[in-house]
Amino acid sequence: MLSNAFVDNTISRTTVLKWHRRFKAGRNSAEDDARIGRPKTSVSGDNVEIIKEIVMSNRRITVEELA
């Protein structure tokens, strides 16, 4: 009923079932578990603009050079 009423603003049934299983097993927080390593991406408006400017000024730049 919620999915029909709110279309794209609800979580999936799979996610609900996963959370239910975790809470039933004793979990008491909906926060993600800590992960090892750095985040895969760091997207912000500032980063996007900086990269866009660099690429527009030199279209032959490589991903390694951008990094």
C-alpha positions in Angstrom: 0.0 0.0 0.0 2.8 2.4 0.8 4.5 1.7 -2.5 1.3 2.4 -4.4 0.8 5.7 -2.5 4.4 7.0 -2.5 5.7 5.3 -5.7 9.5 6.2 -5.7 9.7 7.4 -2.1 9.6 4.0 -0.4 12.3 1.4 0.3 12.1 -1.9 -1.5 10.5 -5.1 -0.1 13.9 -6.7 -0.2 15.4 -4.0 2.0 12.5 -4.3 4.5 13.0 -8.1 4.7 16.7 -7.7 5.2 16.2 -5.2 8.0 13.6 -7.4 9.6 16.0 -10.4 9.6 18.8 -8.3 11.1 16.6 -6.7 13.8 15.1 -10.1 14.7 18.7 -11.4 15.1 19.4 -8.7 17.7 20.6 -5.7 15.8 19.4 -2.4 17.3 20.5 0.2 14.7 19.7 0.9 11.1 23.1 2.4 10.4 25.5 0.7 8.0 28.3 -1.4 9.4 31.8 0.1 9.3 33.8 -0.9 6.2 37.5 -1.2 5.7 39.2 1.3 3.3 38.2 4.6 1.8 34.9 5.3 0.2 34.7 4.3 -3.5 33.6 7.8 -4.6 33.7 11.3 -3.3 31.1 13.3 -5.3 30.3 16.9 -4.4 29.3 19.8 -6.4 32.7 21.4 -6.0 34.5 18.2 -7.2 32.3 17.9 -10.2 32.9 21.5 -11.3 36.6 21.2 -10.8 36.8 18.0 -12.9 34.5 19.4 -15.5 36.7 22.5 -16.0 39.9 20.4 -16.2 38.4 18.0 -18.8 36.9 20.9 -20.9 40.4 22.6 -21.0 42.2 19.4 -22.0 40.1 16.5 -23.4 43.1 14.3 -23.7 43.7 14.1 -20.0 43.7 10.6 -18.5 41.9 9.3 -15.5 45.2 8.8 -13.7 46.1 12.4 -14.3 42.7 13.5 -12.9 43.2 11.5 -9.8 
